[in-house]
Amino acid sequence: MRKKQLSGKICWVTGAGRGLGRAMAEALAAAGAQVILSASTTGEIEHVASQIVSKKGKAWAIACDVQNSQDIQQLVRQVKKTWSSVDILINNAGTAVFAKIIDTREDDWDQMMATNLRGAFLCSKAVLPEMIARQSGHIIHVVSVAGKQPYFNCGAYCASKYGLLGFTDVLRLETRRYGIRVTALMPGATDTAIWGNARVDRSRMMQPGQVAETVVALCASDESTMIEEIVLRPIGGDLP
């Protein structure tokens, strides 16, 4: 069912070289989608794309810095020229530096805002004209539960994600009339590199593949319905 529904769909996943982005790209390709993998450098995404192709999937790796509007516009033009316009955009690219607000460096604050929030704005804006013209499309923002509740030592990260959730809600209001679906995906603790050297028990976290399966189901859901938010958390314990 999923394979039939996603067959031929053009899915763009930002930050697709590792972690959640990689898992989502692989799962979407396995479900029949044609997947565009982007990241600021090509090393990791080319490897992931080759793995997908080796399993008879369709994937294309394109270097694209989500902070650079010219990179983004160029990617959209390339995809349209080679395949077709983007059907599904997953704004997954993100970064995090965990520190108390008083210890947060301005550069770290700016980087999180530029990647986590401005990047989603620029990528969404780039695909909207084609989606509006054909009266369909799906934009998924990987917000994180940090966009709904505060966490100690996460002032800048939470600020970027709270902002992303607000942007997602307004984008949904503005595009719903055109048949465009906009979803906020809010995973809790997931075992990815974003945790760095944080002293947490990663064995109890969700795995990227588990979140990716939810994304596939979301993308394959009935296009006449709007799933506005999905919150995923690990079972048991005190993890977010």
Short mmCIF file of the C-alpha atoms (twelve columns), coordinates in Angstrom:
data_MODEL
# 
_entry.id   MODEL 
# 
loop_
_atom_site.group_PDB 
_atom_site.id 
_atom_site.type_symbol 
_atom_site.label_atom_id 
_atom_site.label_alt_id 
_atom_site.label_comp_id 
_atom_site.label_asym_id 
_atom_site.label_seq_id 
_atom_site.Cartn_x 
_atom_site.Cartn_y 
_atom_site.Cartn_z 
_atom_site.pdbx_PDB_model_num 
ATOM 1   C CA . MET A 1   0.000  0.000  0.000   1 
ATOM 2   C CA . ARG A 2   2.681  2.456  1.019   1 
ATOM 3   C CA . LYS A 3   4.888  1.568  -1.922  1 
ATOM 4   C CA . LYS A 4   2.048  2.212  -4.362  1 
ATOM 5   C CA . GLN A 5   1.158  5.509  -2.710  1 
ATOM 6   C CA . LEU A 6   4.730  6.848  -2.648  1 
ATOM 7   C CA . SER A 7   5.775  5.525  -6.047  1 
ATOM 8   C CA . GLY A 8   6.891  8.451  -8.176  1 
ATOM 9   C CA . LYS A 9   6.713  10.976 -5.357  1 
ATOM 10  C CA . ILE A 10  9.655  13.380 -5.244  1 
ATOM 11  C CA . CYS A 11  10.780 13.699 -1.615  1 
ATOM 12  C CA . TRP A 12  13.444 16.177 -0.544  1 
ATOM 13  C CA . VAL A 13  15.109 15.478 2.816   1 
ATOM 14  C CA . THR A 14  17.482 18.111 4.200   1 
ATOM 15  C CA . GLY A 15  20.300 17.040 6.508   1 
ATOM 16  C CA . ALA A 16  20.076 13.564 4.998   1 
ATOM 17  C CA . GLY A 17  23.624 12.352 5.573   1 
ATOM 18  C CA . ARG A 18  23.186 10.903 9.034   1 
ATOM 19  C CA . GLY A 19  20.808 10.264 11.911  1 
ATOM 20  C CA . LEU A 20  17.133 10.981 11.345  1 
ATOM 21  C CA . GLY A 21  17.680 12.418 7.865   1 
ATOM 22  C CA . ARG A 22  19.457 9.317  6.641   1 
ATOM 23  C CA . ALA A 23  16.879 6.986  8.172   1 
ATOM 24  C CA . MET A 24  14.016 8.942  6.622   1 
ATOM 25  C CA . ALA A 25  15.641 9.032  3.186   1 
ATOM 26  C CA . GLU A 26  16.240 5.283  3.249   1 
ATOM 27  C CA . ALA A 27  12.713 4.503  4.444   1 
ATOM 28  C CA . LEU A 28  11.076 6.769  1.881   1 
ATOM 29  C CA . ALA A 29  13.126 5.239  -0.937  1 
ATOM 30  C CA . ALA A 30  12.177 1.756  0.238   1 
ATOM 31  C CA . ALA A 31  8.538  2.879  0.059   1 
ATOM 32  C CA . GLY A 32  8.949  3.806  -3.615  1 
ATOM 33  C CA . ALA A 33  9.719  7.519  -3.435  1 
ATOM 34  C CA . GLN A 34  12.364 9.278  -5.501  1 
ATOM 35  C CA . VAL A 35  14.505 10.872 -2.794  1 
ATOM 36  C CA . ILE A 36  16.601 14.032 -2.957  1 
ATOM 37  C CA . LEU A 37  19.237 14.013 -0.221  1 
ATOM 38  C CA . SER A 38  20.825 17.322 0.654   1 
ATOM 39  C CA . ALA A 39  23.458 18.526 3.096   1 
ATOM 40  C CA . SER A 40  26.053 21.285 3.088   1 
ATOM 41  C CA . THR A 41  28.709 18.799 1.868   1 
ATOM 42  C CA . THR A 42  28.347 15.766 -0.380  1 
ATOM 43  C CA . GLY A 43  30.474 13.094 1.317   1 
ATOM 44  C CA . GLU A 44  27.842 11.533 3.557   1 
ATOM 45  C CA . ILE A 45  24.813 12.045 1.323   1 
ATOM 46  C CA . GLU A 46  26.570 10.510 -1.696  1 
ATOM 47  C CA . HIS A 47  27.288 7.421  0.383   1 
ATOM 48  C CA . VAL A 48  23.669 7.189  1.531   1 
ATOM 49  C CA . ALA A 49  22.398 7.718  -2.017  1 
ATOM 50  C CA . SER A 50  24.661 4.954  -3.331  1 
ATOM 51  C CA . GLN A 51  23.350 2.605  -0.652  1 
ATOM 52  C CA . ILE A 52  19.777 3.386  -1.686  1 
ATOM 53  C CA . VAL A 53  20.532 2.850  -5.377  1 
ATOM 54  C CA . SER A 54  22.276 -0.446 -4.596  1 
ATOM 55  C CA . LYS A 55  18.938 -1.623 -3.177  1 
ATOM 56  C CA . LYS A 56  17.107 -0.619 -6.385  1 
ATOM 57  C CA . GLY A 57  15.869 2.657  -4.931  1 
ATOM 58  C CA . LYS A 58  15.964 6.091  -6.552  1 
ATOM 59  C CA . ALA A 59  18.113 8.740  -4.895  1 
ATOM 60  C CA . TRP A 60  20.074 11.838 -5.826  1 
ATOM 61  C CA . ALA A 61  22.587 13.598 -3.582  1 
ATOM 62  C CA . ILE A 62  22.893 17.378 -3.979  1 
ATOM 63  C CA . ALA A 63  25.069 19.672 -1.889  1 
ATOM 64  C CA . CYS A 64  22.894 22.450 -0.488  1 
ATOM 65  C CA . ASP A 65  23.454 24.713 2.492   1 
ATOM 66  C CA . VAL A 66  20.000 25.477 3.939   1 
ATOM 67  C CA . GLN A 67  21.310 28.875 5.055   1 
ATOM 68  C CA . ASN A 68  22.040 29.819 1.431   1 
ATOM 69  C CA . SER A 69  19.016 30.811 -0.650  1 
ATOM 70  C CA . GLN A 70  20.987 30.522 -3.903  1 
ATOM 71  C CA . ASP A 71  21.942 26.914 -3.111  1 
ATOM 72  C CA . ILE A 72  18.310 26.154 -2.379  1 
ATOM 73  C CA . GLN A 73  16.967 27.731 -5.563  1 
ATOM 74  C CA . GLN A 74  19.595 25.902 -7.610  1 
ATOM 75  C CA . LEU A 75  18.581 22.563 -6.077  1 
ATOM 76  C CA . VAL A 76  14.910 23.175 -6.832  1 
ATOM 77  C CA . ARG A 77  15.751 24.039 -10.439 1 
ATOM 78  C CA . GLN A 78  17.945 20.935 -10.813 1 
ATOM 79  C CA . VAL A 79  15.290 18.636 -9.440  1 
ATOM 80  C CA . LYS A 80  12.568 20.080 -11.663 1 
ATOM 81  C CA . LYS A 81  14.764 19.832 -14.764 1 
ATOM 82  C CA . THR A 82  15.859 16.246 -14.085 1 
ATOM 83  C CA . TRP A 83  12.840 14.672 -12.395 1 
ATOM 84  C CA . SER A 84  9.906  16.926 -11.512 1 
ATOM 85  C CA . SER A 85  8.949  19.433 -8.844  1 
ATOM 86  C CA . VAL A 86  9.161  18.478 -5.177  1 
ATOM 87  C CA . ASP A 87  6.061  16.725 -3.804  1 
ATOM 88  C CA . ILE A 88  7.242  16.307 -0.209  1 
ATOM 89  C CA . LEU A 89  9.745  18.479 1.651   1 
ATOM 90  C CA . ILE A 90  11.141 17.294 4.965   1 
ATOM 91  C CA . ASN A 91  12.952 20.114 6.746   1 
ATOM 92  C CA . ASN A 92  15.180 17.987 8.941   1 
ATOM 93  C CA . ALA A 93  18.525 19.836 8.900   1 
ATOM 94  C CA . GLY A 94  19.347 21.028 12.380  1 
ATOM 95  C CA . THR A 95  22.099 21.743 14.849  1 
ATOM 96  C CA . ALA A 96  22.321 22.041 18.620  1 
ATOM 97  C CA . VAL A 97  24.700 23.360 21.233  1 
ATOM 98  C CA . PHE A 98  23.571 22.712 24.791  1 
ATOM 99  C CA . ALA A 99  24.513 25.338 27.367  1 
ATOM 100 C CA . LYS A 100 23.003 27.611 29.966  1 
ATOM 101 C CA . ILE A 101 21.752 30.862 28.488  1 
ATOM 102 C CA . ILE A 102 24.414 32.852 30.295  1 
ATOM 103 C CA . ASP A 103 27.086 30.591 28.766  1 
ATOM 104 C CA . THR A 104 25.638 30.470 25.231  1 
ATOM 105 C CA . ARG A 105 27.900 32.105 22.651  1 
ATOM 106 C CA . GLU A 106 26.359 34.513 20.155  1 
ATOM 107 C CA . ASP A 107 27.796 32.498 17.262  1 
ATOM 108 C CA . ASP A 108 26.128 29.311 18.536  1 
ATOM 109 C CA . TRP A 109 22.810 31.134 18.948  1 
ATOM 110 C CA . ASP A 110 23.037 32.540 15.410  1 
ATOM 111 C CA . GLN A 111 23.963 29.158 13.932  1 
ATOM 112 C CA . MET A 112 20.967 27.405 15.504  1 
ATOM 113 C CA . MET A 113 18.573 30.113 14.358  1 
ATOM 114 C CA . ALA A 114 20.041 30.107 10.860  1 
ATOM 115 C CA . THR A 115 19.887 26.327 10.424  1 
ATOM 116 C CA . ASN A 116 16.907 25.234 12.496  1 
ATOM 117 C CA . LEU A 117 14.559 28.110 11.694  1 
ATOM 118 C CA . ARG A 118 15.745 30.226 8.770   1 
ATOM 119 C CA . GLY A 119 16.701 27.116 6.790   1 
ATOM 120 C CA . ALA A 120 13.180 25.711 7.081   1 
ATOM 121 C CA . PHE A 121 11.767 29.066 5.981   1 
ATOM 122 C CA . LEU A 122 14.005 29.285 2.910   1 
ATOM 123 C CA . CYS A 123 13.427 25.693 1.778   1 
ATOM 124 C CA . SER A 124 9.663  25.937 2.290   1 
ATOM 125 C CA . LYS A 125 9.480  29.215 0.387   1 
ATOM 126 C CA . ALA A 126 11.430 27.681 -2.511  1 
ATOM 127 C CA . VAL A 127 9.029  24.762 -3.066  1 
ATOM 128 C CA . LEU A 128 5.776  26.630 -2.419  1 
ATOM 129 C CA . PRO A 129 5.227  28.188 -5.884  1 
ATOM 130 C CA . GLU A 130 5.096  24.772 -7.598  1 
ATOM 131 C CA . MET A 131 2.982  23.251 -4.820  1 
ATOM 132 C CA . ILE A 132 0.506  26.122 -5.010  1 
ATOM 133 C CA . ALA A 133 0.359  25.871 -8.815  1 
ATOM 134 C CA . ARG A 134 -0.572 22.170 -8.744  1 
ATOM 135 C CA . GLN A 135 -2.711 22.482 -5.583  1 
ATOM 136 C CA . SER A 136 -0.902 19.748 -3.678  1 
ATOM 137 C CA . GLY A 137 2.198  19.078 -1.622  1 
ATOM 138 C CA . HIS A 138 3.373  18.149 1.844   1 
ATOM 139 C CA . ILE A 139 5.878  19.990 4.044   1 
ATOM 140 C CA . ILE A 140 7.110  18.275 7.199   1 
ATOM 141 C CA . HIS A 141 9.143  20.155 9.788   1 
ATOM 142 C CA . VAL A 142 11.196 18.116 12.237  1 
ATOM 143 C CA . VAL A 143 10.498 20.313 15.239  1 
ATOM 144 C CA . SER A 144 11.401 18.114 18.250  1 
ATOM 145 C CA . VAL A 145 9.578  18.060 21.574  1 
ATOM 146 C CA . ALA A 146 11.901 20.965 22.445  1 
ATOM 147 C CA . GLY A 147 9.490  23.073 20.406  1 
ATOM 148 C CA . LYS A 148 6.698  22.427 22.909  1 
ATOM 149 C CA . GLN A 149 8.409  22.346 26.285  1 
ATOM 150 C CA . PRO A 150 11.541 23.894 27.826  1 
ATOM 151 C CA . TYR A 151 14.650 21.965 28.810  1 
ATOM 152 C CA . PHE A 152 17.494 23.008 31.062  1 
ATOM 153 C CA . ASN A 153 20.667 24.044 29.172  1 
ATOM 154 C CA . CYS A 154 18.658 24.282 25.930  1 
ATOM 155 C CA . GLY A 155 17.723 27.964 25.747  1 
ATOM 156 C CA . ALA A 156 18.943 28.654 22.219  1 
ATOM 157 C CA . TYR A 157 17.869 25.266 20.851  1 
ATOM 158 C CA . CYS A 158 14.391 25.557 22.383  1 
ATOM 159 C CA . ALA A 159 14.062 29.121 21.066  1 
ATOM 160 C CA . SER A 160 14.807 27.931 17.514  1 
ATOM 161 C CA . LYS A 161 12.381 25.029 17.795  1 
ATOM 162 C CA . TYR A 162 9.594  27.050 19.438  1 
ATOM 163 C CA . GLY A 163 10.034 29.458 16.542  1 
ATOM 164 C CA . LEU A 164 9.897  26.608 14.043  1 
ATOM 165 C CA . LEU A 165 6.639  25.331 15.532  1 
ATOM 166 C CA . GLY A 166 5.109  28.798 15.285  1 
ATOM 167 C CA . PHE A 167 6.295  29.122 11.690  1 
ATOM 168 C CA . THR A 168 4.828  25.687 10.917  1 
ATOM 169 C CA . ASP A 169 1.429  26.666 12.319  1 
ATOM 170 C CA . VAL A 170 1.274  29.876 10.287  1 
ATOM 171 C CA . LEU A 171 2.484  28.138 7.120   1 
ATOM 172 C CA . ARG A 172 -0.333 25.627 7.534   1 
ATOM 173 C CA . LEU A 173 -2.904 28.410 7.826   1 
ATOM 174 C CA . GLU A 174 -1.620 30.147 4.709   1 
ATOM 175 C CA . THR A 175 -1.338 27.083 2.448   1 
ATOM 176 C CA . ARG A 176 -4.228 24.845 3.455   1 
ATOM 177 C CA . ARG A 177 -6.511 26.493 0.872   1 
ATOM 178 C CA . TYR A 178 -4.140 25.248 -1.852  1 
ATOM 179 C CA . GLY A 179 -4.354 21.610 -0.793  1 
ATOM 180 C CA . ILE A 180 -0.902 21.704 0.819   1 
ATOM 181 C CA . ARG A 181 -0.410 19.705 3.997   1 
ATOM 182 C CA . VAL A 182 1.965  21.008 6.682   1 
ATOM 183 C CA . THR A 183 2.962  18.786 9.591   1 
ATOM 184 C CA . ALA A 184 5.043  19.352 12.714  1 
ATOM 185 C CA . LEU A 185 6.932  16.167 13.602  1 
ATOM 186 C CA . MET A 186 8.104  16.261 17.215  1 
ATOM 187 C CA . PRO A 187 10.335 13.343 18.173  1 
ATOM 188 C CA . GLY A 188 11.513 12.941 21.739  1 
ATOM 189 C CA . ALA A 189 14.882 11.494 22.684  1 
ATOM 190 C CA . THR A 190 16.340 9.752  19.628  1 
ATOM 191 C CA . ASP A 191 19.759 8.121  19.436  1 
ATOM 192 C CA . THR A 192 21.595 10.445 17.047  1 
ATOM 193 C CA . ALA A 193 24.845 12.415 17.029  1 
ATOM 194 C CA . ILE A 194 23.057 15.595 18.152  1 
ATOM 195 C CA . TRP A 195 23.569 14.490 21.772  1 
ATOM 196 C CA . GLY A 196 27.344 14.751 21.427  1 
ATOM 197 C CA . ASN A 197 29.017 14.045 24.770  1 
ATOM 198 C CA . ALA A 198 25.900 14.634 26.860  1 
ATOM 199 C CA . ARG A 199 25.696 12.265 29.803  1 
ATOM 200 C CA . VAL A 200 22.437 10.492 29.011  1 
ATOM 201 C CA . ASP A 201 21.465 6.844  28.698  1 
ATOM 202 C CA . ARG A 202 21.144 6.513  24.932  1 
ATOM 203 C CA . SER A 203 20.198 2.843  25.187  1 
ATOM 204 C CA . ARG A 204 16.671 3.866  26.194  1 
ATOM 205 C CA . MET A 205 16.197 6.323  23.337  1 
ATOM 206 C CA . MET A 206 14.201 5.773  20.171  1 
ATOM 207 C CA . GLN A 207 16.145 4.700  17.102  1 
ATOM 208 C CA . PRO A 208 16.122 6.848  13.924  1 
ATOM 209 C CA . GLY A 209 14.470 4.017  11.997  1 
ATOM 210 C CA . GLN A 210 11.484 4.058  14.323  1 
ATOM 211 C CA . VAL A 211 10.890 7.744  13.650  1 
ATOM 212 C CA . ALA A 212 11.429 7.159  9.917   1 
ATOM 213 C CA . GLU A 213 8.658  4.559  9.809   1 
ATOM 214 C CA . THR A 214 6.266  7.158  11.205  1 
ATOM 215 C CA . VAL A 215 7.359  9.593  8.499   1 
ATOM 216 C CA . VAL A 216 6.643  7.040  5.775   1 
ATOM 217 C CA . ALA A 217 3.172  6.419  7.187   1 
ATOM 218 C CA . LEU A 218 2.599  10.170 7.385   1 
ATOM 219 C CA . CYS A 219 3.663  10.724 3.778   1 
ATOM 220 C CA . ALA A 220 1.504  7.820  2.608   1 
ATOM 221 C CA . SER A 221 -1.593 8.980  4.491   1 
ATOM 222 C CA . ASP A 222 -4.739 10.111 2.690   1 
ATOM 223 C CA . GLU A 223 -4.020 13.421 0.983   1 
ATOM 224 C CA . SER A 224 -7.534 14.652 1.760   1 
ATOM 225 C CA . THR A 225 -6.733 14.780 5.471   1 
ATOM 226 C CA . MET A 226 -4.388 17.022 7.448   1 
ATOM 227 C CA . ILE A 227 -2.197 15.589 10.182  1 
ATOM 228 C CA . GLU A 228 -1.069 18.746 11.939  1 
ATOM 229 C CA . GLU A 229 1.213  17.379 14.659  1 
ATOM 230 C CA . ILE A 230 2.838  14.097 15.634  1 
ATOM 231 C CA . VAL A 231 4.635  13.706 18.968  1 
ATOM 232 C CA . LEU A 232 6.809  10.610 19.481  1 
ATOM 233 C CA . ARG A 233 8.464  9.690  22.766  1 
ATOM 234 C CA . PRO A 234 10.331 6.647  24.040  1 
ATOM 235 C CA . ILE A 235 8.306  4.394  26.323  1 
ATOM 236 C CA . GLY A 236 9.236  4.384  30.007  1 
ATOM 237 C CA . GLY A 237 11.864 6.222  31.979  1 
ATOM 238 C CA . ASP A 238 12.312 9.958  32.300  1 
ATOM 239 C CA . LEU A 239 13.665 10.801 28.841  1 
ATOM 240 C CA . PRO A 240 11.971 13.653 26.933  1 
# 
